[in-house]
């Protein structure tokens, strides 16, 4: 199906406005950020005024600001959410990212709507429906393979967005109630306790221990670096980086990495263009492995893979840099060619599989290796570190210093033409999108004694754009006769023309319009919805009823699921991970299985037709959340 645009968009996270500004400088075409409430990262909220500040910066580059309004809402929150949507529209936000369909029943501003990953889009039917009710952009489930993405792309003209980097939720997004069941903290309301990162013991039904005290629901991090061309071919045009809670070094490094990869694709494919203006230049070499990650997986994009789990630890271990050859009282010797620096952070696993970490205070070269003096009291080192231990580096001090400083610039290429008319000198400037502005200066001109030198001086003066967001692509001196112009005159003309261009670009910027919903209202693909649909307010119930749904259960947080239910549905399969899948070993029976953490016991059920694992449990204690669903 023909798409409404052939842009490729790099979409980066923004913990706050300053992070968002850095993301744009480092090459993002759009950023997504949480507002003061109702965002799916409760600890990443921002004021409306700060979002307005980010919008002002982003729009200078034709970049967009998308605001996450993507939690489930209670009845008493609907009006506040509606008012917030209008406030965000009024400060210039380009789109709202939405999970709760109840919002669509409210008086929303004419702002573009994007379907959150929490809407769990895995089928063409679901994508078609969301497009028909007014969503312009849809975040696909991270579990999809290329052929599934292609099937969805062929059935909708909505823009398809896909996560290409960062942490992976082990559950289908929007389908996880494990956190709420165990702690009362709802992932669907932005307060996930990350129960999936805890250590568990896996047992068979007969009590046999299959794996003890390992992080069995913790996944490696998503990395689609090698699959970008295939994703473009499949129909993805928005490439999303996870990480609204990550630090600034991660944001700079990963955004720059994907900017370079997408620019390579754009150079190869003239039918595509980037969705914002300007080019970023980097003062460092992006290296994704240098900032927080749990190892890399491309998940299910190219089919089920054997090694997607980060079972040893959910923490950042880093790259292996060598092996311990000797342990002294206050130092140890390390072989290996990699340079180690003062201030580096190291990590290693002991014989019991426990992760340790230290900071290196001092480094001395020692033949082919080095001698490291860690931040540890004398005599303690030998109690935690042994000869033969493999050492990893999870903080590269030199790399961190590069990212702590100014690490990128972004400039928009412009063409400058200096000419004359009846009123005096005219400087016209055009940007990369064809927006043009000019300034005129009535100035007596003196014939130049040296025409070539005069023209060179003019080019030099007009091209001094270093303090702006522009860079000169071409400078044309189109004067009938060579003349001398004072430096002050050139500077004033340049400043006036640039100010006019800034104003023209602001006027030319067009926020995307809200997509019109189909009339009559399309039918939802299913006639009944269970608690996993997250219907938590009267407006959401009215929305689904209006679209033909006859049976609507309340969300899990409403507390009406008293017994054991699926708290998590995931493509990650522990039977497969431990070679106990019936498709791997004929005749084997390893069900039921249990996950045990302290007093918490979770039953695993396996649905082999869609190749999914269900984590079954019950609500540990009733909490006060109680979402109303009248």
MOSUL-V60104 format. One record per residue. N is the residue number from 0. SS is DSSP state (A for helix, B for strand, O for the rest). PSI is psi as a letter, one per 30 degrees, with the letter a starting at -180 (none if undefined). NEAR is the number of other C-alpha atoms within 12 Angstrom. Layout:
BEGIN
n=N ss=SS psi=PSI near=NEAR
n=N ss=SS psi=PSI near=NEAR
END
This chain:
BEGIN
n=0 ss=O psi=k near=17
n=1 ss=O psi=k near=13
n=2 ss=O psi=l near=21
n=3 ss=O psi=f near=17
n=4 ss=O psi=l near=24
n=5 ss=O psi=h near=25
n=6 ss=B psi=k near=31
n=7 ss=B psi=k near=42
n=8 ss=B psi=k near=45
n=9 ss=B psi=j near=45
n=10 ss=B psi=j near=45
n=11 ss=B psi=l near=53
n=12 ss=B psi=l near=46
n=13 ss=B psi=j near=46
n=14 ss=O psi=e near=39
n=15 ss=O psi=a near=40
n=16 ss=A psi=e near=35
n=17 ss=A psi=e near=27
n=18 ss=A psi=e near=37
n=19 ss=A psi=e near=45
n=20 ss=A psi=e near=43
n=21 ss=A psi=e near=42
n=22 ss=A psi=e near=51
n=23 ss=A psi=e near=48
n=24 ss=A psi=e near=42
n=25 ss=O psi=g near=45
n=26 ss=O psi=g near=47
n=27 ss=O psi=k near=51
n=28 ss=O psi=f near=48
n=29 ss=B psi=l near=48
n=30 ss=B psi=l near=53
n=31 ss=B psi=k near=50
n=32 ss=B psi=l near=52
n=33 ss=B psi=k near=45
n=34 ss=O psi=a near=43
n=35 ss=O psi=f near=30
n=36 ss=O psi=l near=34
n=37 ss=O psi=g near=41
n=38 ss=O psi=k near=39
n=39 ss=O psi=g near=39
n=40 ss=O psi=j near=37
n=41 ss=O psi=f near=29
n=42 ss=O psi=g near=23
n=43 ss=O psi=h near=31
n=44 ss=O psi=l near=29
n=45 ss=O psi=l near=34
n=46 ss=O psi=l near=23
n=47 ss=A psi=e near=29
n=48 ss=A psi=e near=23
n=49 ss=A psi=e near=30
n=50 ss=A psi=e near=41
n=51 ss=A psi=e near=32
n=52 ss=A psi=e near=25
n=53 ss=A psi=e near=43
n=54 ss=A psi=e near=41
n=55 ss=A psi=e near=28
n=56 ss=A psi=e near=32
n=57 ss=A psi=e near=43
n=58 ss=A psi=f near=36
n=59 ss=O psi=f near=37
n=60 ss=O psi=g near=41
n=61 ss=O psi=g near=37
n=62 ss=O psi=l near=41
n=63 ss=B psi=l near=43
n=64 ss=B psi=j near=51
n=65 ss=B psi=k near=46
n=66 ss=B psi=k near=57
n=67 ss=B psi=j near=47
n=68 ss=B psi=h near=50
n=69 ss=O psi=h near=42
n=70 ss=O psi=l near=44
n=71 ss=O psi=k near=50
n=72 ss=O psi=k near=43
n=73 ss=O psi=l near=34
n=74 ss=A psi=e near=28
n=75 ss=A psi=f near=20
n=76 ss=A psi=f near=27
n=77 ss=A psi=e near=33
n=78 ss=A psi=e near=22
n=79 ss=A psi=e near=22
n=80 ss=A psi=e near=36
n=81 ss=A psi=e near=28
n=82 ss=A psi=e near=23
n=83 ss=A psi=e near=35
n=84 ss=A psi=e near=42
n=85 ss=A psi=e near=26
n=86 ss=A psi=e near=26
n=87 ss=A psi=e near=41
n=88 ss=A psi=e near=33
n=89 ss=A psi=f near=22
n=90 ss=O psi=g near=28
n=91 ss=O psi=g near=37
n=92 ss=O psi=k near=47
n=93 ss=O psi=f near=43
n=94 ss=B psi=l near=45
n=95 ss=B psi=k near=50
n=96 ss=B psi=k near=42
n=97 ss=B psi=k near=43
n=98 ss=O psi=e near=41
n=99 ss=O psi=j near=48
n=100 ss=A psi=f near=42
n=101 ss=A psi=f near=37
n=102 ss=A psi=e near=44
n=103 ss=A psi=f near=39
n=104 ss=A psi=f near=27
n=105 ss=O psi=l near=26
n=106 ss=O psi=i near=19
n=107 ss=O psi=l near=29
n=108 ss=O psi=l near=29
n=109 ss=O psi=i near=26
n=110 ss=O psi=k near=35
n=111 ss=B psi=k near=39
n=112 ss=B psi=k near=44
n=113 ss=B psi=k near=44
n=114 ss=B psi=k near=46
n=115 ss=O psi=l near=43
n=116 ss=A psi=f near=39
n=117 ss=A psi=f near=39
n=118 ss=A psi=f near=37
n=119 ss=O psi=i near=35
n=120 ss=B psi=j near=38
n=121 ss=O psi=f near=34
n=122 ss=O psi=l near=29
n=123 ss=A psi=e near=29
n=124 ss=A psi=e near=23
n=125 ss=A psi=e near=31
n=126 ss=A psi=e near=41
n=127 ss=A psi=e near=35
n=128 ss=A psi=e near=34
n=129 ss=A psi=e near=47
n=130 ss=A psi=e near=36
n=131 ss=A psi=f near=32
n=132 ss=O psi=g near=35
n=133 ss=O psi=g near=36
n=134 ss=B psi=k near=39
n=135 ss=B psi=f near=39
n=136 ss=B psi=k near=44
n=137 ss=B psi=k near=49
n=138 ss=B psi=k near=45
n=139 ss=B psi=l near=46
n=140 ss=O psi=k near=42
n=141 ss=O psi=f near=48
n=142 ss=O psi=f near=42
n=143 ss=O psi=k near=36
n=144 ss=O psi=l near=30
n=145 ss=A psi=e near=33
n=146 ss=A psi=e near=24
n=147 ss=A psi=e near=28
n=148 ss=A psi=e near=38
n=149 ss=A psi=e near=26
n=150 ss=A psi=e near=25
n=151 ss=A psi=e near=36
n=152 ss=A psi=e near=39
n=153 ss=O psi=f near=25
n=154 ss=O psi=g near=26
n=155 ss=O psi=k near=31
n=156 ss=O psi=g near=30
n=157 ss=O psi=l near=40
n=158 ss=B psi=k near=41
n=159 ss=B psi=k near=50
n=160 ss=B psi=k near=41
n=161 ss=B psi=k near=46
n=162 ss=B psi=k near=44
n=163 ss=B psi=f near=48
n=164 ss=B psi=k near=42
n=165 ss=B psi=a near=40
n=166 ss=O psi=k near=38
n=167 ss=O psi=k near=42
n=168 ss=O psi=k near=37
n=169 ss=O psi=f near=42
n=170 ss=O psi=l near=38
n=171 ss=O psi=k near=35
n=172 ss=O psi=k near=39
n=173 ss=O psi=f near=45
n=174 ss=O psi=g near=37
n=175 ss=O psi=k near=44
n=176 ss=O psi=g near=50
n=177 ss=A psi=e near=47
n=178 ss=A psi=e near=34
n=179 ss=A psi=e near=38
n=180 ss=A psi=e near=40
n=181 ss=A psi=e near=33
n=182 ss=A psi=f near=25
n=183 ss=O psi=g near=31
n=184 ss=O psi=j near=31
n=185 ss=O psi=k near=40
n=186 ss=A psi=e near=40
n=187 ss=A psi=f near=46
n=188 ss=A psi=g near=39
n=189 ss=O psi=g near=36
n=190 ss=O psi=h near=26
n=191 ss=O psi=k near=29
n=192 ss=O psi=f near=25
n=193 ss=O psi=h near=31
n=194 ss=A psi=f near=34
n=195 ss=A psi=f near=38
n=196 ss=A psi=g near=32
n=197 ss=O psi=l near=29
n=198 ss=O psi=k near=27
n=199 ss=B psi=l near=31
n=200 ss=B psi=k near=30
n=201 ss=B psi=k near=35
n=202 ss=B psi=l near=30
n=203 ss=B psi=l near=28
n=204 ss=O psi=f near=19
n=205 ss=O psi=g near=14
n=206 ss=O psi=f near=17
n=207 ss=O psi=k near=17
n=208 ss=B psi=k near=20
n=209 ss=B psi=e near=26
n=210 ss=B psi=k near=25
n=211 ss=B psi=k near=22
n=212 ss=B psi=h near=25
n=213 ss=B psi=l near=31
n=214 ss=O psi=i near=33
n=215 ss=O psi=f near=39
n=216 ss=O psi=g near=44
n=217 ss=O psi=k near=34
n=218 ss=B psi=l near=42
n=219 ss=O psi=l near=37
n=220 ss=B psi=k near=36
n=221 ss=B psi=k near=38
n=222 ss=B psi=j near=36
n=223 ss=O psi=g near=35
n=224 ss=A psi=e near=33
n=225 ss=A psi=f near=22
n=226 ss=A psi=g near=30
n=227 ss=A psi=e near=37
n=228 ss=A psi=e near=25
n=229 ss=A psi=e near=21
n=230 ss=A psi=e near=35
n=231 ss=A psi=e near=33
n=232 ss=A psi=e near=23
n=233 ss=A psi=f near=28
n=234 ss=O psi=g near=38
n=235 ss=B psi=k near=44
n=236 ss=B psi=f near=43
n=237 ss=B psi=k near=39
n=238 ss=B psi=j near=46
n=239 ss=B psi=k near=45
n=240 ss=B psi=k near=46
n=241 ss=O psi=l near=37
n=242 ss=O psi=h near=41
n=243 ss=O psi=f near=38
n=244 ss=O psi=g near=28
n=245 ss=O psi=l near=27
n=246 ss=O psi=l near=27
n=247 ss=A psi=e near=35
n=248 ss=A psi=e near=36
n=249 ss=A psi=e near=39
n=250 ss=A psi=e near=47
n=251 ss=A psi=e near=49
n=252 ss=A psi=e near=41
n=253 ss=A psi=e near=46
n=254 ss=A psi=e near=51
n=255 ss=A psi=e near=41
n=256 ss=A psi=e near=38
n=257 ss=A psi=f near=41
n=258 ss=A psi=e near=43
n=259 ss=A psi=e near=27
n=260 ss=A psi=e near=27
n=261 ss=A psi=e near=38
n=262 ss=A psi=e near=31
n=263 ss=A psi=e near=20
n=264 ss=A psi=e near=29
n=265 ss=A psi=e near=25
n=266 ss=A psi=f near=15
n=267 ss=A psi=f near=13
n=268 ss=O psi=j near=18
n=269 ss=O psi=f near=14
n=270 ss=O psi=f near=14
n=271 ss=O psi=l near=22
n=272 ss=B psi=l near=26
n=273 ss=B psi=l near=36
n=274 ss=O psi=g near=30
n=275 ss=O psi=l near=34
n=276 ss=O psi=l near=36
n=277 ss=O psi=l near=36
n=278 ss=B psi=k near=30
n=279 ss=B psi=k near=35
n=280 ss=B psi=k near=25
n=281 ss=B psi=k near=27
n=282 ss=O psi=g near=22
n=283 ss=O psi=l near=26
n=284 ss=O psi=j near=23
n=285 ss=O psi=k near=30
n=286 ss=O psi=j near=27
n=287 ss=A psi=e near=33
n=288 ss=A psi=f near=32
n=289 ss=A psi=f near=35
n=290 ss=O psi=l near=37
n=291 ss=O psi=k near=37
n=292 ss=O psi=l near=34
n=293 ss=O psi=g near=34
n=294 ss=O psi=l near=36
n=295 ss=B psi=k near=30
n=296 ss=B psi=k near=33
n=297 ss=O psi=g near=36
n=298 ss=O psi=b near=37
n=299 ss=O psi=g near=30
n=300 ss=O psi=e near=32
n=301 ss=O psi=h near=24
n=302 ss=O psi=l near=20
n=303 ss=O psi=k near=22
n=304 ss=O psi=l near=21
n=305 ss=O psi=f near=24
n=306 ss=O psi=i near=26
n=307 ss=O psi=f near=34
n=308 ss=B psi=k near=37
n=309 ss=O psi=i near=34
n=310 ss=O psi=f near=32
n=311 ss=O psi=e near=32
n=312 ss=O psi=k near=32
n=313 ss=O psi=g near=31
n=314 ss=O psi=l near=29
n=315 ss=O psi=j near=31
n=316 ss=O psi=e near=34
n=317 ss=O psi=a near=33
n=318 ss=B psi=k near=28
n=319 ss=B psi=k near=29
n=320 ss=B psi=f near=30
n=321 ss=B psi=a near=31
n=322 ss=B psi=k near=30
n=323 ss=B psi=k near=28
n=324 ss=B psi=f near=25
n=325 ss=B psi=k near=24
n=326 ss=B psi=k near=27
n=327 ss=O psi=a near=25
n=328 ss=O psi=e near=21
n=329 ss=O psi=g near=24
n=330 ss=O psi=l near=32
n=331 ss=B psi=l near=39
n=332 ss=B psi=k near=35
n=333 ss=B psi=k near=38
n=334 ss=O psi=l near=28
n=335 ss=O psi=l near=23
n=336 ss=O psi=f near=16
n=337 ss=O psi=k near=20
n=338 ss=O psi=k near=24
n=339 ss=O psi=k near=39
n=340 ss=O psi=l near=29
n=341 ss=O psi=k near=26
n=342 ss=O psi=f near=25
n=343 ss=O psi=l near=33
n=344 ss=B psi=k near=37
n=345 ss=B psi=l near=39
n=346 ss=B psi=l near=35
n=347 ss=B psi=l near=36
n=348 ss=B psi=k near=26
n=349 ss=O psi=a near=21
n=350 ss=O psi=f near=15
n=351 ss=O psi=g near=13
n=352 ss=O psi=g near=17
n=353 ss=O psi=k near=22
n=354 ss=B psi=k near=25
n=355 ss=B psi=l near=28
n=356 ss=B psi=k near=28
n=357 ss=B psi=l near=29
n=358 ss=B psi=k near=27
n=359 ss=B psi=k near=30
n=360 ss=B psi=e near=23
n=361 ss=B psi=k near=22
n=362 ss=B psi=k near=24
n=363 ss=B psi=k near=22
n=364 ss=B psi=k near=22
n=365 ss=B psi=i near=19
n=366 ss=O psi=b near=12
n=367 ss=O psi=f near=16
n=368 ss=B psi=b near=24
n=369 ss=B psi=l near=30
n=370 ss=B psi=k near=32
n=371 ss=B psi=k near=39
n=372 ss=B psi=j near=33
n=373 ss=B psi=l near=35
n=374 ss=O psi=i near=24
n=375 ss=O psi=k near=23
n=376 ss=O psi=k near=17
n=377 ss=O psi=k near=16
n=378 ss=O psi=f near=18
n=379 ss=O psi=f near=18
n=380 ss=A psi=e near=26
n=381 ss=A psi=f near=22
n=382 ss=A psi=f near=17
n=383 ss=A psi=f near=26
n=384 ss=O psi=k near=37
n=385 ss=O psi=l near=26
n=386 ss=O psi=k near=24
n=387 ss=O psi=f near=20
n=388 ss=O psi=k near=30
n=389 ss=B psi=k near=29
n=390 ss=B psi=k near=37
n=391 ss=B psi=l near=33
n=392 ss=B psi=k near=35
n=393 ss=B psi=g near=35
n=394 ss=B psi=j near=34
n=395 ss=O psi=j near=32
n=396 ss=A psi=e near=25
n=397 ss=A psi=e near=20
n=398 ss=A psi=e near=31
n=399 ss=A psi=e near=30
n=400 ss=A psi=e near=20
n=401 ss=A psi=e near=23
n=402 ss=A psi=f near=31
n=403 ss=A psi=f near=21
n=404 ss=O psi=a near=18
n=405 ss=O psi=k near=20
n=406 ss=O psi=g near=30
n=407 ss=B psi=l near=30
n=408 ss=B psi=l near=29
n=409 ss=B psi=k near=36
n=410 ss=B psi=k near=30
n=411 ss=B psi=k near=35
n=412 ss=B psi=k near=29
n=413 ss=B psi=l near=35
n=414 ss=B psi=k near=33
n=415 ss=B psi=k near=39
n=416 ss=B psi=k near=32
n=417 ss=B psi=j near=36
n=418 ss=B psi=a near=28
n=419 ss=B psi=l near=26
n=420 ss=B psi=a near=17
n=421 ss=O psi=f near=11
n=422 ss=O psi=f near=13
n=423 ss=B psi=a near=18
n=424 ss=B psi=k near=31
n=425 ss=B psi=k near=31
n=426 ss=B psi=j near=42
n=427 ss=B psi=k near=36
n=428 ss=B psi=k near=44
n=429 ss=B psi=k near=32
n=430 ss=O psi=a near=35
n=431 ss=O psi=f near=28
n=432 ss=O psi=g near=24
n=433 ss=O psi=g near=18
n=434 ss=O psi=k near=27
n=435 ss=B psi=k near=28
n=436 ss=B psi=l near=32
n=437 ss=B psi=l near=31
n=438 ss=B psi=k near=32
n=439 ss=B psi=k near=29
n=440 ss=B psi=j near=29
n=441 ss=O psi=j near=19
n=442 ss=O psi=k near=22
n=443 ss=O psi=k near=15
n=444 ss=O psi=k near=20
n=445 ss=B psi=k near=15
n=446 ss=B psi=k near=16
n=447 ss=O psi=k near=20
n=448 ss=O psi=e near=14
n=449 ss=O psi=j near=15
n=450 ss=A psi=e near=20
n=451 ss=A psi=e near=16
n=452 ss=A psi=e near=16
n=453 ss=A psi=e near=26
n=454 ss=A psi=e near=28
n=455 ss=A psi=e near=21
n=456 ss=A psi=e near=25
n=457 ss=A psi=e near=36
n=458 ss=A psi=e near=30
n=459 ss=A psi=e near=23
n=460 ss=A psi=e near=28
n=461 ss=A psi=f near=41
n=462 ss=O psi=g near=34
n=463 ss=O psi=i near=26
n=464 ss=O psi=g near=27
n=465 ss=O psi=f near=17
n=466 ss=O psi=g near=13
n=467 ss=O psi=a near=22
n=468 ss=O psi=g near=28
n=469 ss=B psi=l near=36
n=470 ss=B psi=k near=30
n=471 ss=B psi=k near=30
n=472 ss=B psi=e near=23
n=473 ss=B psi=k near=22
n=474 ss=B psi=j near=30
n=475 ss=B psi=j near=25
n=476 ss=B psi=j near=31
n=477 ss=O psi=h near=21
n=478 ss=O psi=k near=25
n=479 ss=O psi=e near=15
n=480 ss=O psi=k near=19
n=481 ss=O psi=k near=25
n=482 ss=B psi=l near=28
n=483 ss=B psi=k near=26
n=484 ss=O psi=k near=33
n=485 ss=O psi=k near=20
n=486 ss=A psi=e near=18
n=487 ss=A psi=e near=16
n=488 ss=A psi=e near=25
n=489 ss=A psi=e near=32
n=490 ss=A psi=e near=25
n=491 ss=A psi=e near=25
n=492 ss=A psi=e near=37
n=493 ss=A psi=e near=39
n=494 ss=A psi=e near=30
n=495 ss=A psi=e near=24
n=496 ss=A psi=e near=34
n=497 ss=A psi=e near=38
n=498 ss=A psi=e near=24
n=499 ss=A psi=e near=25
n=500 ss=A psi=e near=35
n=501 ss=A psi=e near=32
n=502 ss=A psi=e near=19
n=503 ss=A psi=e near=23
n=504 ss=A psi=e near=28
n=505 ss=A psi=e near=25
n=506 ss=A psi=e near=17
n=507 ss=A psi=f near=20
n=508 ss=O psi=k near=25
n=509 ss=O psi=j near=19
n=510 ss=O psi=k near=26
n=511 ss=O psi=k near=27
n=512 ss=O psi=l near=20
n=513 ss=O psi=k near=25
n=514 ss=O psi=k near=25
n=515 ss=O psi=k near=20
n=516 ss=O psi=k near=22
n=517 ss=O psi=k near=17
n=518 ss=O psi=k near=12
n=519 ss=O psi=l near=12
n=520 ss=O psi=k near=21
n=521 ss=O psi=l near=25
n=522 ss=O psi=k near=25
n=523 ss=O psi=k near=26
n=524 ss=O psi=f near=22
n=525 ss=O psi=l near=20
n=526 ss=O psi=f near=17
n=527 ss=B psi=k near=22
n=528 ss=B psi=k near=23
n=529 ss=O psi=a near=24
n=530 ss=A psi=f near=28
n=531 ss=A psi=f near=32
n=532 ss=A psi=f near=36
n=533 ss=O psi=h near=44
n=534 ss=O psi=j near=43
n=535 ss=O psi=g near=44
n=536 ss=O psi=l near=36
n=537 ss=A psi=e near=33
n=538 ss=A psi=e near=31
n=539 ss=A psi=e near=37
n=540 ss=A psi=e near=37
n=541 ss=A psi=e near=26
n=542 ss=A psi=e near=28
n=543 ss=A psi=e near=38
n=544 ss=A psi=e near=27
n=545 ss=A psi=f near=24
n=546 ss=O psi=g near=31
n=547 ss=O psi=g near=22
n=548 ss=O psi=k near=25
n=549 ss=O psi=e near=20
n=550 ss=B psi=k near=19
n=551 ss=B psi=j near=30
n=552 ss=O psi=l near=31
n=553 ss=O psi=l near=30
n=554 ss=O psi=l near=39
n=555 ss=A psi=e near=46
n=556 ss=A psi=f near=44
n=557 ss=A psi=f near=34
n=558 ss=O psi=g near=30
n=559 ss=O psi=f near=23
n=560 ss=O psi=j near=25
n=561 ss=O psi=e near=17
n=562 ss=O psi=a near=16
n=563 ss=O psi=k near=23
n=564 ss=B psi=l near=28
n=565 ss=B psi=j near=33
n=566 ss=B psi=f near=42
n=567 ss=B psi=k near=40
n=568 ss=B psi=k near=34
n=569 ss=B psi=k near=41
n=570 ss=O psi=f near=40
n=571 ss=O psi=k near=43
n=572 ss=O psi=j near=38
n=573 ss=A psi=f near=45
n=574 ss=A psi=e near=37
n=575 ss=A psi=e near=27
n=576 ss=A psi=e near=26
n=577 ss=O psi=g near=24
n=578 ss=O psi=h near=19
n=579 ss=O psi=g near=23
n=580 ss=O psi=k near=25
n=581 ss=O psi=f near=21
n=582 ss=O psi=f near=15
n=583 ss=O psi=e near=15
n=584 ss=O psi=j near=14
n=585 ss=O psi=k near=11
n=586 ss=O psi=f near=10
n=587 ss=O psi=k near=15
n=588 ss=O psi=j near=19
n=589 ss=O psi=g near=29
n=590 ss=O psi=k near=25
n=591 ss=O psi=l near=26
n=592 ss=B psi=l near=32
n=593 ss=B psi=k near=34
n=594 ss=B psi=k near=38
n=595 ss=B psi=k near=31
n=596 ss=B psi=j near=25
n=597 ss=O psi=b near=13
n=598 ss=O psi=f near=11
n=599 ss=B psi=k near=23
n=600 ss=B psi=k near=25
n=601 ss=B psi=k near=37
n=602 ss=B psi=k near=30
n=603 ss=B psi=k near=35
n=604 ss=B psi=k near=30
n=605 ss=B psi=k near=32
n=606 ss=B psi=j near=22
n=607 ss=O psi=f near=18
n=608 ss=O psi=e near=10
n=609 ss=O psi=f near=16
n=610 ss=O psi=i near=24
n=611 ss=B psi=l near=27
n=612 ss=B psi=k near=33
n=613 ss=B psi=k near=39
n=614 ss=B psi=j near=40
n=615 ss=B psi=k near=31
n=616 ss=B psi=a near=31
n=617 ss=O psi=l near=30
n=618 ss=O psi=k near=32
n=619 ss=O psi=e near=25
n=620 ss=O psi=k near=19
n=621 ss=O psi=k near=21
n=622 ss=O psi=l near=20
n=623 ss=O psi=f near=15
n=624 ss=O psi=e near=25
n=625 ss=O psi=i near=26
n=626 ss=O psi=k near=30
n=627 ss=O psi=k near=29
n=628 ss=O psi=h near=29
n=629 ss=O psi=none near=19
END
